[in-house]
Amino acid sequence: MIIMDTFVKFHQTDAAGLIFFNNIFIIAHEAYEQMLISEGFGIGIILREKDYLLPLVHVEADYKIPLYPGDEITVQALVSHLGDTAYTLSYRILKNKAVAALVKTVHVCMDKKSGKKMRIPEDLRKGFKNHIGAFDESGDETL
């Protein structure tokens, strides 16, 4: 699991002073990028050097507690499903140790040249296995 501490920035909020709904995905994606970097697969490396891409094919979020500018948050990210060609990441965003949001993203491994899905390369799969886990619907971690 990757753990990232950050805070809600003013520009991430809407006119009501709450986090704008899509910005929770940006925050989650920052944790995903940290996960990739921790395994030697930064986005820049993938875009420049690899023969595959990892596009999103599905996203979802449940908002549990309002998030305001300046709120300190902790993002926990893990791989909750690892298939042959796709994987799911689950994120738990905590505010004062309470679950503020749960986010899920599904990515597919796609061949750069053909645009078709492909098997997740073994070195990337090995890196993802270091982050396997799950959160239940309440946001508690399960085994």
Rosetta blueprint (number, residue, H / E / L):
1 M L
2 I E
3 I E
4 M E
5 D E
6 T E
7 F E
8 V L
9 K L
10 F H
11 H H
12 Q H
13 T E
14 D L
15 A L
16 A L
17 G L
18 L L
19 I E
20 F L
21 F L
22 N L
23 N H
24 I H
25 F H
26 I H
27 I H
28 A H
29 H H
30 E H
31 A H
32 Y H
33 E H
34 Q H
35 M H
36 L H
37 I H
38 S H
39 E L
40 G L
41 F L
42 G L
43 I H
44 G H
45 I H
46 I H
47 L H
48 R H
49 E H
50 K L
51 D L
52 Y E
53 L E
54 L L
55 P L
56 L E
57 V E
58 H E
59 V E
60 E E
61 A E
62 D E
63 Y E
64 K L
65 I L
66 P L
67 L L
68 Y L
69 P L
70 G L
71 D L
72 E E
73 I E
74 T E
75 V E
76 Q E
77 A E
78 L E
79 V E
80 S E
81 H E
82 L E
83 G L
84 D L
85 T L
86 A E
87 Y E
88 T E
89 L E
90 S E
91 Y E
92 R E
93 I E
94 L E
95 K E
96 N L
97 K L
98 A E
99 V E
100 A E
101 A E
102 L E
103 V E
104 K E
105 T E
106 V E
107 H E
108 V E
109 C L
110 M E
111 D E
112 K L
113 K L
114 S L
115 G L
116 K L
117 K E
118 M L
119 R L
120 I L
121 P L
122 E H
123 D H
124 L H
125 R H
126 K H
127 G H
128 F H
129 K H
130 N L
131 H L
132 I E
133 G L
134 A E
135 F E
136 D L
137 E L
138 S L
139 G L
140 D L
141 E E
142 T E
143 L L
